[in-house]
Amino acid sequence: MGKFKNLDLTQCDGLRLKALIRSGIKMLELRKDELDSIDVFPVPDGDAGKNMHYTLLAAWQSVRKTGSSSAGKVAHAAATGAFQGARGCSGMIFLSLLTGFANVVKEKDVITPQDFAKGLSVAADEAYKKLAEPKEGTILTVARKLAAAAEKICENKATLLDVLKAVHEESKLALSQTPEELPALKEAGVVDAGASGLVYFFEGMLRYSLAQPINKTASGSPLKAPNVKESSREEYCVEFILVGSNIDENKLMKTLTEIGHAVILNKGEGEQFKIHIHAPDPKNVFDRTSRFGRPTHIKVDDLSHEQKAYSKKLNKK
């Protein structure tokens, strides 16, 4: 994949957007094991890197099938693919960001730096709305702050490279502050894993734009391994796509919050919702949501088992 012929781009078409997305995924892929090693919130189960990577690979597979050179169609394809493949809290939030961005640019064949910045801003705002209980000090916070930096740089004449540089600098700063915003991170002695993944994703885009190598040494030394405490709660991570008709999103969200926590609700095309929830009884989740529609693409993981495996892995280091 070659570098941009013009680094000071004032427009980005679908081919360039594809290249940016692929480079972001490549950067995150190289660091996914490191991200797993610091994954302590909302539960210390060590899978944030894998989940974000899996989600973005699903987005990329959809993008690859898009023969269009329209930036809007590429962004829409990425969001559509991520909807099908999103896993885990971080993956689901990445889906929210991709969807929000796509909703801004989906009708545009080329996007300007201003469009890019607006897309990031709307994406961040929408991501907060998809969580029943959004927390600061996470990927949400970093998404919001980097979007603000992008919009600020666009108040004056700016290129896409200017935007990516501003996003990279602000995202690194915001990431470093996450332990002060979320007690679980400070106690573990790490930065947020999901937020780190977002930083790497945009760093990959920037490095591609600068024709710099994308490798494990690009971001310096590995992140520090955490001090973790296993939760004593017996619960499961339940993920599925709910298909129905005339689904009331607010009522669905209310029902989910009555069942469990870490609730994330993303709407897809038509009457489809991608659901993520941590709950003690998976059967109860499906029983309570059956009145809204039919569950498909079901994935259920035992969180207590995952936490024990993660803790054992850390203790071996």
ChimeraX commands (.cxc) that place a marker at each C-alpha (Angstrom):
marker #1 position 0.00,0.00,0.00 radius 0.5
marker #1 position 1.71,3.19,-1.17 radius 0.5
marker #1 position 1.83,6.57,0.47 radius 0.5
marker #1 position -0.35,9.52,-0.49 radius 0.5
marker #1 position 0.89,11.41,-3.51 radius 0.5
marker #1 position -0.06,14.57,-1.66 radius 0.5
marker #1 position 0.30,14.53,2.11 radius 0.5
marker #1 position -1.49,17.87,2.52 radius 0.5
marker #1 position -4.85,16.51,1.40 radius 0.5
marker #1 position -7.88,18.74,1.39 radius 0.5
marker #1 position -10.10,15.88,0.18 radius 0.5
marker #1 position -10.21,12.16,0.83 radius 0.5
marker #1 position -11.93,9.73,-1.52 radius 0.5
marker #1 position -12.93,6.14,-0.87 radius 0.5
marker #1 position -9.61,4.66,-1.95 radius 0.5
marker #1 position -7.67,6.84,0.45 radius 0.5
marker #1 position -10.16,6.17,3.24 radius 0.5
marker #1 position -9.73,2.43,2.65 radius 0.5
marker #1 position -5.96,2.86,2.97 radius 0.5
marker #1 position -6.35,4.82,6.19 radius 0.5
marker #1 position -8.68,2.23,7.72 radius 0.5
marker #1 position -6.42,-0.66,6.74 radius 0.5
marker #1 position -3.39,1.09,8.23 radius 0.5
marker #1 position -5.25,1.77,11.46 radius 0.5
marker #1 position -6.22,-1.89,11.72 radius 0.5
marker #1 position -2.65,-3.00,11.01 radius 0.5
marker #1 position -1.32,-0.83,13.83 radius 0.5
marker #1 position -3.89,-2.15,16.28 radius 0.5
marker #1 position -3.25,-5.73,15.17 radius 0.5
marker #1 position 0.41,-5.43,16.09 radius 0.5
marker #1 position -0.49,-4.29,19.61 radius 0.5
marker #1 position -3.55,-6.43,20.33 radius 0.5
marker #1 position -1.75,-8.81,22.74 radius 0.5
marker #1 position -0.41,-5.82,24.65 radius 0.5
marker #1 position -3.93,-4.40,24.87 radius 0.5
marker #1 position -5.21,-7.72,26.20 radius 0.5
marker #1 position -2.55,-7.60,28.91 radius 0.5
marker #1 position -3.85,-4.31,30.38 radius 0.5
marker #1 position -7.58,-4.97,30.00 radius 0.5
marker #1 position -9.05,-4.45,33.48 radius 0.5
marker #1 position -12.29,-2.53,32.87 radius 0.5
marker #1 position -15.23,-3.12,33.10 radius 0.5
marker #1 position -13.94,-6.56,34.13 radius 0.5
marker #1 position -10.35,-7.84,34.14 radius 0.5
marker #1 position -10.70,-10.51,31.47 radius 0.5
marker #1 position -7.85,-9.69,29.09 radius 0.5
marker #1 position -9.63,-9.65,25.73 radius 0.5
marker #1 position -9.96,-5.99,24.67 radius 0.5
marker #1 position -7.28,-6.27,22.00 radius 0.5
marker #1 position -8.72,-9.43,20.49 radius 0.5
marker #1 position -12.23,-7.99,20.53 radius 0.5
marker #1 position -11.28,-4.70,18.87 radius 0.5
marker #1 position -9.19,-6.50,16.28 radius 0.5
marker #1 position -12.00,-8.97,15.50 radius 0.5
marker #1 position -14.48,-6.11,15.18 radius 0.5
marker #1 position -12.24,-4.15,12.83 radius 0.5
marker #1 position -11.44,-7.21,10.74 radius 0.5
marker #1 position -15.19,-7.65,10.21 radius 0.5
marker #1 position -15.36,-3.98,9.20 radius 0.5
marker #1 position -12.44,-4.47,6.81 radius 0.5
marker #1 position -13.94,-7.55,5.17 radius 0.5
marker #1 position -17.01,-5.47,4.36 radius 0.5
marker #1 position -14.87,-2.60,3.07 radius 0.5
marker #1 position -12.87,-4.94,0.83 radius 0.5
marker #1 position -16.04,-6.03,-0.91 radius 0.5
marker #1 position -16.89,-2.42,-1.73 radius 0.5
marker #1 position -15.82,-1.64,-5.27 radius 0.5
marker #1 position -16.87,1.98,-4.88 radius 0.5
marker #1 position -14.41,4.86,-4.71 radius 0.5
marker #1 position -16.93,6.86,-2.67 radius 0.5
marker #1 position -15.69,7.72,0.82 radius 0.5
marker #1 position -19.24,7.66,2.13 radius 0.5
marker #1 position -19.88,4.16,0.83 radius 0.5
marker #1 position -16.59,2.93,2.28 radius 0.5
marker #1 position -17.46,4.39,5.70 radius 0.5
marker #1 position -20.92,2.82,5.52 radius 0.5
marker #1 position -19.43,-0.55,4.61 radius 0.5
marker #1 position -17.06,-0.38,7.58 radius 0.5
marker #1 position -19.95,0.30,9.96 radius 0.5
marker #1 position -22.08,-2.46,8.43 radius 0.5
marker #1 position -19.30,-5.00,8.74 radius 0.5
marker #1 position -18.53,-3.99,12.31 radius 0.5
marker #1 position -22.20,-4.42,13.24 radius 0.5
marker #1 position -22.02,-8.07,12.29 radius 0.5
marker #1 position -18.68,-8.72,13.94 radius 0.5
marker #1 position -18.49,-6.45,16.98 radius 0.5
marker #1 position -17.34,-8.19,20.15 radius 0.5
marker #1 position -16.80,-7.05,23.73 radius 0.5
marker #1 position -17.24,-3.61,25.24 radius 0.5
marker #1 position -14.41,-2.04,23.27 radius 0.5
marker #1 position -15.51,-3.64,20.02 radius 0.5
marker #1 position -19.08,-2.48,20.54 radius 0.5
marker #1 position -17.93,1.07,21.23 radius 0.5
marker #1 position -15.75,0.96,18.13 radius 0.5
marker #1 position -18.91,-0.04,16.24 radius 0.5
marker #1 position -20.70,3.00,17.70 radius 0.5
marker #1 position -17.86,5.27,16.53 radius 0.5
marker #1 position -17.79,3.81,13.02 radius 0.5
marker #1 position -21.57,4.12,12.75 radius 0.5
marker #1 position -21.62,7.73,13.94 radius 0.5
marker #1 position -18.85,8.67,11.52 radius 0.5
marker #1 position -20.58,6.90,8.63 radius 0.5
marker #1 position -23.87,8.67,9.31 radius 0.5
marker #1 position -22.14,12.02,8.75 radius 0.5
marker #1 position -20.28,11.16,5.54 radius 0.5
marker #1 position -22.38,8.41,3.93 radius 0.5
marker #1 position -23.71,10.67,1.15 radius 0.5
marker #1 position -20.29,12.13,0.27 radius 0.5
marker #1 position -18.03,10.77,-2.46 radius 0.5
marker #1 position -15.11,12.75,-1.05 radius 0.5
marker #1 position -14.71,14.11,2.45 radius 0.5
marker #1 position -12.89,17.24,3.52 radius 0.5
marker #1 position -10.89,17.69,6.73 radius 0.5
marker #1 position -13.93,19.49,8.12 radius 0.5
marker #1 position -16.14,16.50,7.24 radius 0.5
marker #1 position -13.65,14.18,8.90 radius 0.5
marker #1 position -13.61,16.27,12.06 radius 0.5
marker #1 position -17.40,16.54,12.17 radius 0.5
marker #1 position -17.65,12.79,11.68 radius 0.5
marker #1 position -15.38,12.20,14.65 radius 0.5
marker #1 position -17.40,14.60,16.80 radius 0.5
marker #1 position -20.76,13.04,15.97 radius 0.5
marker #1 position -19.24,9.58,16.41 radius 0.5
marker #1 position -18.08,10.40,19.92 radius 0.5
marker #1 position -21.45,11.91,20.88 radius 0.5
marker #1 position -23.32,8.88,19.54 radius 0.5
marker #1 position -21.02,6.42,21.30 radius 0.5
marker #1 position -21.90,7.92,24.69 radius 0.5
marker #1 position -25.60,7.40,23.93 radius 0.5
marker #1 position -25.18,3.70,23.17 radius 0.5
marker #1 position -24.06,2.85,26.71 radius 0.5
marker #1 position -26.53,2.63,29.55 radius 0.5
marker #1 position -23.84,3.87,31.95 radius 0.5
marker #1 position -21.03,5.65,30.07 radius 0.5
marker #1 position -17.85,6.09,32.10 radius 0.5
marker #1 position -15.11,8.68,31.79 radius 0.5
marker #1 position -11.53,7.47,31.59 radius 0.5
marker #1 position -12.39,5.03,28.81 radius 0.5
marker #1 position -12.34,4.94,25.03 radius 0.5
marker #1 position -15.34,7.29,25.17 radius 0.5
marker #1 position -13.32,10.05,26.81 radius 0.5
marker #1 position -10.44,9.74,24.36 radius 0.5
marker #1 position -12.85,9.72,21.40 radius 0.5
marker #1 position -14.50,12.89,22.69 radius 0.5
marker #1 position -11.24,14.73,23.30 radius 0.5
marker #1 position -9.61,13.79,20.00 radius 0.5
marker #1 position -12.78,14.86,18.17 radius 0.5
marker #1 position -12.63,18.25,19.88 radius 0.5
marker #1 position -8.99,18.61,18.81 radius 0.5
marker #1 position -9.93,17.76,15.22 radius 0.5
marker #1 position -12.69,20.36,15.16 radius 0.5
marker #1 position -10.43,22.99,16.72 radius 0.5
marker #1 position -7.70,22.55,14.11 radius 0.5
marker #1 position -10.36,22.89,11.42 radius 0.5
marker #1 position -11.38,26.34,12.67 radius 0.5
marker #1 position -8.55,27.56,10.45 radius 0.5
marker #1 position -7.48,26.23,7.09 radius 0.5
marker #1 position -6.38,22.65,7.68 radius 0.5
marker #1 position -5.46,19.56,5.70 radius 0.5
marker #1 position -6.31,15.98,6.56 radius 0.5
marker #1 position -2.72,15.54,7.69 radius 0.5
marker #1 position -3.16,18.47,10.10 radius 0.5
marker #1 position -6.27,16.79,11.50 radius 0.5
marker #1 position -4.56,13.41,11.95 radius 0.5
marker #1 position -1.60,15.05,13.70 radius 0.5
marker #1 position -3.92,16.91,16.06 radius 0.5
marker #1 position -5.92,13.74,16.73 radius 0.5
marker #1 position -2.76,11.76,17.47 radius 0.5
marker #1 position -1.32,14.29,19.90 radius 0.5
marker #1 position -4.59,14.83,21.79 radius 0.5
marker #1 position -5.40,11.12,21.92 radius 0.5
marker #1 position -2.02,10.32,23.51 radius 0.5
marker #1 position -2.52,13.04,26.11 radius 0.5
marker #1 position -6.09,11.94,26.83 radius 0.5
marker #1 position -4.96,8.33,27.18 radius 0.5
marker #1 position -2.30,9.25,29.73 radius 0.5
marker #1 position -5.00,10.90,31.86 radius 0.5
marker #1 position -7.39,7.92,31.95 radius 0.5
marker #1 position -6.07,6.51,35.28 radius 0.5
marker #1 position -6.95,9.79,36.99 radius 0.5
marker #1 position -10.49,9.60,35.62 radius 0.5
marker #1 position -11.29,5.95,36.35 radius 0.5
marker #1 position -10.36,4.50,39.78 radius 0.5
marker #1 position -10.17,0.91,38.48 radius 0.5
marker #1 position -7.34,1.92,36.14 radius 0.5
marker #1 position -5.44,3.81,38.82 radius 0.5
marker #1 position -5.69,0.87,41.21 radius 0.5
marker #1 position -4.40,-1.49,38.51 radius 0.5
marker #1 position -1.67,0.95,37.45 radius 0.5
marker #1 position -2.57,1.01,33.77 radius 0.5
marker #1 position -4.20,3.18,31.12 radius 0.5
marker #1 position -7.48,2.08,29.52 radius 0.5
marker #1 position -7.09,-0.78,27.03 radius 0.5
marker #1 position -9.95,0.28,24.75 radius 0.5
marker #1 position -8.70,3.85,24.66 radius 0.5
marker #1 position -5.21,2.56,23.85 radius 0.5
marker #1 position -6.64,0.67,20.90 radius 0.5
marker #1 position -8.24,3.84,19.57 radius 0.5
marker #1 position -4.93,5.69,19.91 radius 0.5
marker #1 position -3.13,2.98,17.96 radius 0.5
marker #1 position -5.84,2.98,15.28 radius 0.5
marker #1 position -5.37,6.67,14.56 radius 0.5
marker #1 position -1.62,6.39,14.88 radius 0.5
marker #1 position -1.70,3.83,12.08 radius 0.5
marker #1 position -3.61,6.29,9.91 radius 0.5
marker #1 position -1.10,9.04,10.65 radius 0.5
marker #1 position 1.92,6.86,10.02 radius 0.5
marker #1 position 0.50,5.81,6.67 radius 0.5
marker #1 position -0.09,9.45,5.75 radius 0.5
marker #1 position 3.52,10.26,6.62 radius 0.5
marker #1 position 4.84,7.18,4.78 radius 0.5
marker #1 position 6.30,5.93,8.06 radius 0.5
marker #1 position 6.60,2.23,8.92 radius 0.5
marker #1 position 3.84,0.56,10.88 radius 0.5
marker #1 position 5.48,-1.86,13.30 radius 0.5
marker #1 position 5.69,-2.80,16.96 radius 0.5
marker #1 position 8.41,-0.28,17.70 radius 0.5
marker #1 position 6.41,2.62,16.27 radius 0.5
marker #1 position 4.81,3.54,19.59 radius 0.5
marker #1 position 7.75,2.92,21.88 radius 0.5
marker #1 position 7.91,0.52,24.80 radius 0.5
marker #1 position 5.10,-1.90,25.72 radius 0.5
marker #1 position 2.42,-0.84,28.16 radius 0.5
marker #1 position 2.80,-1.80,31.82 radius 0.5
marker #1 position 1.10,-4.99,33.00 radius 0.5
marker #1 position -1.65,-4.40,35.60 radius 0.5
marker #1 position -2.29,-5.37,39.17 radius 0.5
marker #1 position -5.68,-7.07,39.04 radius 0.5
marker #1 position -8.29,-8.44,41.39 radius 0.5
marker #1 position -10.72,-11.07,40.21 radius 0.5
marker #1 position -14.40,-10.31,40.64 radius 0.5
marker #1 position -16.33,-12.68,42.90 radius 0.5
marker #1 position -19.50,-12.29,40.84 radius 0.5
marker #1 position -20.67,-15.20,38.71 radius 0.5
marker #1 position -21.83,-13.68,35.45 radius 0.5
marker #1 position -21.71,-13.94,31.70 radius 0.5
marker #1 position -21.00,-11.68,28.76 radius 0.5
marker #1 position -24.00,-12.04,26.47 radius 0.5
marker #1 position -23.92,-10.66,22.92 radius 0.5
marker #1 position -26.45,-11.07,20.14 radius 0.5
marker #1 position -28.32,-9.36,17.33 radius 0.5
marker #1 position -32.01,-8.79,18.03 radius 0.5
marker #1 position -34.26,-8.80,14.96 radius 0.5
marker #1 position -37.84,-7.59,15.18 radius 0.5
marker #1 position -40.27,-4.95,13.99 radius 0.5
marker #1 position -41.17,-1.57,15.48 radius 0.5
marker #1 position -38.75,-2.10,18.34 radius 0.5
marker #1 position -38.89,0.67,20.95 radius 0.5
marker #1 position -35.20,1.39,21.58 radius 0.5
marker #1 position -35.80,3.18,24.88 radius 0.5
marker #1 position -37.91,0.34,26.28 radius 0.5
marker #1 position -35.36,-2.20,25.12 radius 0.5
marker #1 position -32.56,-0.29,26.83 radius 0.5
marker #1 position -34.61,-0.03,30.04 radius 0.5
marker #1 position -35.27,-3.76,30.02 radius 0.5
marker #1 position -31.59,-4.55,29.53 radius 0.5
marker #1 position -30.52,-2.32,32.43 radius 0.5
marker #1 position -32.96,-4.20,34.68 radius 0.5
marker #1 position -31.27,-7.50,33.77 radius 0.5
marker #1 position -27.58,-6.67,34.01 radius 0.5
marker #1 position -24.85,-4.07,33.51 radius 0.5
marker #1 position -22.21,-3.04,30.93 radius 0.5
marker #1 position -25.14,-2.59,28.56 radius 0.5
marker #1 position -24.36,-1.37,25.06 radius 0.5
marker #1 position -27.08,-1.10,22.42 radius 0.5
marker #1 position -26.24,-0.38,18.78 radius 0.5
marker #1 position -28.90,-0.02,16.10 radius 0.5
marker #1 position -28.19,-1.50,12.70 radius 0.5
marker #1 position -30.04,-1.24,9.42 radius 0.5
marker #1 position -33.74,-1.94,9.51 radius 0.5
marker #1 position -35.04,-3.35,12.78 radius 0.5
marker #1 position -31.81,-4.86,14.07 radius 0.5
marker #1 position -30.03,-4.14,17.34 radius 0.5
marker #1 position -26.63,-5.41,18.44 radius 0.5
marker #1 position -26.67,-6.04,22.19 radius 0.5
marker #1 position -23.87,-6.43,24.75 radius 0.5
marker #1 position -24.64,-7.09,28.41 radius 0.5
marker #1 position -23.05,-8.64,31.50 radius 0.5
marker #1 position -25.63,-10.65,33.43 radius 0.5
marker #1 position -25.80,-13.56,35.91 radius 0.5
marker #1 position -28.34,-15.53,33.87 radius 0.5
marker #1 position -28.11,-15.64,30.04 radius 0.5
marker #1 position -31.48,-17.41,29.78 radius 0.5
marker #1 position -33.14,-14.52,31.59 radius 0.5
marker #1 position -31.62,-12.10,29.07 radius 0.5
marker #1 position -33.22,-13.96,26.18 radius 0.5
marker #1 position -36.51,-14.49,28.02 radius 0.5
marker #1 position -36.84,-10.80,28.89 radius 0.5
marker #1 position -35.91,-9.54,25.41 radius 0.5
marker #1 position -38.02,-12.07,23.48 radius 0.5
marker #1 position -40.98,-9.69,23.39 radius 0.5
marker #1 position -38.91,-7.28,21.31 radius 0.5
marker #1 position -37.71,-9.73,18.70 radius 0.5
marker #1 position -35.72,-12.83,17.80 radius 0.5
marker #1 position -32.08,-13.30,18.88 radius 0.5
marker #1 position -29.46,-14.25,16.27 radius 0.5
marker #1 position -25.64,-14.39,16.19 radius 0.5
marker #1 position -25.60,-15.38,19.86 radius 0.5
marker #1 position -22.32,-15.39,21.81 radius 0.5
marker #1 position -22.13,-16.17,25.54 radius 0.5
marker #1 position -18.89,-16.18,27.55 radius 0.5
marker #1 position -18.34,-17.14,31.19 radius 0.5
marker #1 position -16.67,-14.04,32.65 radius 0.5
marker #1 position -15.50,-15.76,35.83 radius 0.5
marker #1 position -13.67,-18.35,33.74 radius 0.5
marker #1 position -12.11,-15.64,31.55 radius 0.5
marker #1 position -10.98,-13.65,34.59 radius 0.5
marker #1 position -9.34,-16.70,36.18 radius 0.5
marker #1 position -7.51,-17.46,32.91 radius 0.5
marker #1 position -6.38,-13.84,32.61 radius 0.5
marker #1 position -5.14,-13.72,36.21 radius 0.5
marker #1 position -3.25,-17.00,35.74 radius 0.5
marker #1 position -1.61,-15.68,32.59 radius 0.5
marker #1 position -0.47,-12.49,34.35 radius 0.5
marker #1 position 0.94,-14.45,37.29 radius 0.5
marker #1 position 3.16,-16.43,34.94 radius 0.5
marker #1 position 4.91,-13.25,33.77 radius 0.5
marker link #1:1,2 radius 0.2
marker link #1:2,3 radius 0.2
marker link #1:3,4 radius 0.2
marker link #1:4,5 radius 0.2
marker link #1:5,6 radius 0.2
marker link #1:6,7 radius 0.2
marker link #1:7,8 radius 0.2
marker link #1:8,9 radius 0.2
marker link #1:9,10 radius 0.2
marker link #1:10,11 radius 0.2
marker link #1:11,12 radius 0.2
marker link #1:12,13 radius 0.2
marker link #1:13,14 radius 0.2
marker link #1:14,15 radius 0.2
marker link #1:15,16 radius 0.2
marker link #1:16,17 radius 0.2
marker link #1:17,18 radius 0.2
marker link #1:18,19 radius 0.2
marker link #1:19,20 radius 0.2
marker link #1:20,21 radius 0.2
marker link #1:21,22 radius 0.2
marker link #1:22,23 radius 0.2
marker link #1:23,24 radius 0.2
marker link #1:24,25 radius 0.2
marker link #1:25,26 radius 0.2
marker link #1:26,27 radius 0.2
marker link #1:27,28 radius 0.2
marker link #1:28,29 radius 0.2
marker link #1:29,30 radius 0.2
marker link #1:30,31 radius 0.2
marker link #1:31,32 radius 0.2
marker link #1:32,33 radius 0.2
marker link #1:33,34 radius 0.2
marker link #1:34,35 radius 0.2
marker link #1:35,36 radius 0.2
marker link #1:36,37 radius 0.2
marker link #1:37,38 radius 0.2
marker link #1:38,39 radius 0.2
marker link #1:39,40 radius 0.2
marker link #1:40,41 radius 0.2
marker link #1:41,42 radius 0.2
marker link #1:42,43 radius 0.2
marker link #1:43,44 radius 0.2
marker link #1:44,45 radius 0.2
marker link #1:45,46 radius 0.2
marker link #1:46,47 radius 0.2
marker link #1:47,48 radius 0.2
marker link #1:48,49 radius 0.2
marker link #1:49,50 radius 0.2
marker link #1:50,51 radius 0.2
marker link #1:51,52 radius 0.2
marker link #1:52,53 radius 0.2
marker link #1:53,54 radius 0.2
marker link #1:54,55 radius 0.2
marker link #1:55,56 radius 0.2
marker link #1:56,57 radius 0.2
marker link #1:57,58 radius 0.2
marker link #1:58,59 radius 0.2
marker link #1:59,60 radius 0.2
marker link #1:60,61 radius 0.2
marker link #1:61,62 radius 0.2
marker link #1:62,63 radius 0.2
marker link #1:63,64 radius 0.2
marker link #1:64,65 radius 0.2
marker link #1:65,66 radius 0.2
marker link #1:66,67 radius 0.2
marker link #1:67,68 radius 0.2
marker link #1:68,69 radius 0.2
marker link #1:69,70 radius 0.2
marker link #1:70,71 radius 0.2
marker link #1:71,72 radius 0.2
marker link #1:72,73 radius 0.2
marker link #1:73,74 radius 0.2
marker link #1:74,75 radius 0.2
marker link #1:75,76 radius 0.2
marker link #1:76,77 radius 0.2
marker link #1:77,78 radius 0.2
marker link #1:78,79 radius 0.2
marker link #1:79,80 radius 0.2
marker link #1:80,81 radius 0.2
marker link #1:81,82 radius 0.2
marker link #1:82,83 radius 0.2
marker link #1:83,84 radius 0.2
marker link #1:84,85 radius 0.2
marker link #1:85,86 radius 0.2
marker link #1:86,87 radius 0.2
marker link #1:87,88 radius 0.2
marker link #1:88,89 radius 0.2
marker link #1:89,90 radius 0.2
marker link #1:90,91 radius 0.2
marker link #1:91,92 radius 0.2
marker link #1:92,93 radius 0.2
marker link #1:93,94 radius 0.2
marker link #1:94,95 radius 0.2
marker link #1:95,96 radius 0.2
marker link #1:96,97 radius 0.2
marker link #1:97,98 radius 0.2
marker link #1:98,99 radius 0.2
marker link #1:99,100 radius 0.2
marker link #1:100,101 radius 0.2
marker link #1:101,102 radius 0.2
marker link #1:102,103 radius 0.2
marker link #1:103,104 radius 0.2
marker link #1:104,105 radius 0.2
marker link #1:105,106 radius 0.2
marker link #1:106,107 radius 0.2
marker link #1:107,108 radius 0.2
marker link #1:108,109 radius 0.2
marker link #1:109,110 radius 0.2
marker link #1:110,111 radius 0.2
marker link #1:111,112 radius 0.2
marker link #1:112,113 radius 0.2
marker link #1:113,114 radius 0.2
marker link #1:114,115 radius 0.2
marker link #1:115,116 radius 0.2
marker link #1:116,117 radius 0.2
marker link #1:117,118 radius 0.2
marker link #1:118,119 radius 0.2
marker link #1:119,120 radius 0.2
marker link #1:120,121 radius 0.2
marker link #1:121,122 radius 0.2
marker link #1:122,123 radius 0.2
marker link #1:123,124 radius 0.2
marker link #1:124,125 radius 0.2
marker link #1:125,126 radius 0.2
marker link #1:126,127 radius 0.2
marker link #1:127,128 radius 0.2
marker link #1:128,129 radius 0.2
marker link #1:129,130 radius 0.2
marker link #1:130,131 radius 0.2
marker link #1:131,132 radius 0.2
marker link #1:132,133 radius 0.2
marker link #1:133,134 radius 0.2
marker link #1:134,135 radius 0.2
marker link #1:135,136 radius 0.2
marker link #1:136,137 radius 0.2
marker link #1:137,138 radius 0.2
marker link #1:138,139 radius 0.2
marker link #1:139,140 radius 0.2
marker link #1:140,141 radius 0.2
marker link #1:141,142 radius 0.2
marker link #1:142,143 radius 0.2
marker link #1:143,144 radius 0.2
marker link #1:144,145 radius 0.2
marker link #1:145,146 radius 0.2
marker link #1:146,147 radius 0.2
marker link #1:147,148 radius 0.2
marker link #1:148,149 radius 0.2
marker link #1:149,150 radius 0.2
marker link #1:150,151 radius 0.2
marker link #1:151,152 radius 0.2
marker link #1:152,153 radius 0.2
marker link #1:153,154 radius 0.2
marker link #1:154,155 radius 0.2
marker link #1:155,156 radius 0.2
marker link #1:156,157 radius 0.2
marker link #1:157,158 radius 0.2
marker link #1:158,159 radius 0.2
marker link #1:159,160 radius 0.2
marker link #1:160,161 radius 0.2
marker link #1:161,162 radius 0.2
marker link #1:162,163 radius 0.2
marker link #1:163,164 radius 0.2
marker link #1:164,165 radius 0.2
marker link #1:165,166 radius 0.2
marker link #1:166,167 radius 0.2
marker link #1:167,168 radius 0.2
marker link #1:168,169 radius 0.2
marker link #1:169,170 radius 0.2
marker link #1:170,171 radius 0.2
marker link #1:171,172 radius 0.2
marker link #1:172,173 radius 0.2
marker link #1:173,174 radius 0.2
marker link #1:174,175 radius 0.2
marker link #1:175,176 radius 0.2
marker link #1:176,177 radius 0.2
marker link #1:177,178 radius 0.2
marker link #1:178,179 radius 0.2
marker link #1:179,180 radius 0.2
marker link #1:180,181 radius 0.2
marker link #1:181,182 radius 0.2
marker link #1:182,183 radius 0.2
marker link #1:183,184 radius 0.2
marker link #1:184,185 radius 0.2
marker link #1:185,186 radius 0.2
marker link #1:186,187 radius 0.2
marker link #1:187,188 radius 0.2
marker link #1:188,189 radius 0.2
marker link #1:189,190 radius 0.2
marker link #1:190,191 radius 0.2
marker link #1:191,192 radius 0.2
marker link #1:192,193 radius 0.2
marker link #1:193,194 radius 0.2
marker link #1:194,195 radius 0.2
marker link #1:195,196 radius 0.2
marker link #1:196,197 radius 0.2
marker link #1:197,198 radius 0.2
marker link #1:198,199 radius 0.2
marker link #1:199,200 radius 0.2
marker link #1:200,201 radius 0.2
marker link #1:201,202 radius 0.2
marker link #1:202,203 radius 0.2
marker link #1:203,204 radius 0.2
marker link #1:204,205 radius 0.2
marker link #1:205,206 radius 0.2
marker link #1:206,207 radius 0.2
marker link #1:207,208 radius 0.2
marker link #1:208,209 radius 0.2
marker link #1:209,210 radius 0.2
marker link #1:210,211 radius 0.2
marker link #1:211,212 radius 0.2
marker link #1:212,213 radius 0.2
marker link #1:213,214 radius 0.2
marker link #1:214,215 radius 0.2
marker link #1:215,216 radius 0.2
marker link #1:216,217 radius 0.2
marker link #1:217,218 radius 0.2
marker link #1:218,219 radius 0.2
marker link #1:219,220 radius 0.2
marker link #1:220,221 radius 0.2
marker link #1:221,222 radius 0.2
marker link #1:222,223 radius 0.2
marker link #1:223,224 radius 0.2
marker link #1:224,225 radius 0.2
marker link #1:225,226 radius 0.2
marker link #1:226,227 radius 0.2
marker link #1:227,228 radius 0.2
marker link #1:228,229 radius 0.2
marker link #1:229,230 radius 0.2
marker link #1:230,231 radius 0.2
marker link #1:231,232 radius 0.2
marker link #1:232,233 radius 0.2
marker link #1:233,234 radius 0.2
marker link #1:234,235 radius 0.2
marker link #1:235,236 radius 0.2
marker link #1:236,237 radius 0.2
marker link #1:237,238 radius 0.2
marker link #1:238,239 radius 0.2
marker link #1:239,240 radius 0.2
marker link #1:240,241 radius 0.2
marker link #1:241,242 radius 0.2
marker link #1:242,243 radius 0.2
marker link #1:243,244 radius 0.2
marker link #1:244,245 radius 0.2
marker link #1:245,246 radius 0.2
marker link #1:246,247 radius 0.2
marker link #1:247,248 radius 0.2
marker link #1:248,249 radius 0.2
marker link #1:249,250 radius 0.2
marker link #1:250,251 radius 0.2
marker link #1:251,252 radius 0.2
marker link #1:252,253 radius 0.2
marker link #1:253,254 radius 0.2
marker link #1:254,255 radius 0.2
marker link #1:255,256 radius 0.2
marker link #1:256,257 radius 0.2
marker link #1:257,258 radius 0.2
marker link #1:258,259 radius 0.2
marker link #1:259,260 radius 0.2
marker link #1:260,261 radius 0.2
marker link #1:261,262 radius 0.2
marker link #1:262,263 radius 0.2
marker link #1:263,264 radius 0.2
marker link #1:264,265 radius 0.2
marker link #1:265,266 radius 0.2
marker link #1:266,267 radius 0.2
marker link #1:267,268 radius 0.2
marker link #1:268,269 radius 0.2
marker link #1:269,270 radius 0.2
marker link #1:270,271 radius 0.2
marker link #1:271,272 radius 0.2
marker link #1:272,273 radius 0.2
marker link #1:273,274 radius 0.2
marker link #1:274,275 radius 0.2
marker link #1:275,276 radius 0.2
marker link #1:276,277 radius 0.2
marker link #1:277,278 radius 0.2
marker link #1:278,279 radius 0.2
marker link #1:279,280 radius 0.2
marker link #1:280,281 radius 0.2
marker link #1:281,282 radius 0.2
marker link #1:282,283 radius 0.2
marker link #1:283,284 radius 0.2
marker link #1:284,285 radius 0.2
marker link #1:285,286 radius 0.2
marker link #1:286,287 radius 0.2
marker link #1:287,288 radius 0.2
marker link #1:288,289 radius 0.2
marker link #1:289,290 radius 0.2
marker link #1:290,291 radius 0.2
marker link #1:291,292 radius 0.2
marker link #1:292,293 radius 0.2
marker link #1:293,294 radius 0.2
marker link #1:294,295 radius 0.2
marker link #1:295,296 radius 0.2
marker link #1:296,297 radius 0.2
marker link #1:297,298 radius 0.2
marker link #1:298,299 radius 0.2
marker link #1:299,300 radius 0.2
marker link #1:300,301 radius 0.2
marker link #1:301,302 radius 0.2
marker link #1:302,303 radius 0.2
marker link #1:303,304 radius 0.2
marker link #1:304,305 radius 0.2
marker link #1:305,306 radius 0.2
marker link #1:306,307 radius 0.2
marker link #1:307,308 radius 0.2
marker link #1:308,309 radius 0.2
marker link #1:309,310 radius 0.2
marker link #1:310,311 radius 0.2
marker link #1:311,312 radius 0.2
marker link #1:312,313 radius 0.2
marker link #1:313,314 radius 0.2
marker link #1:314,315 radius 0.2
marker link #1:315,316 radius 0.2
marker link #1:316,317 radius 0.2
view
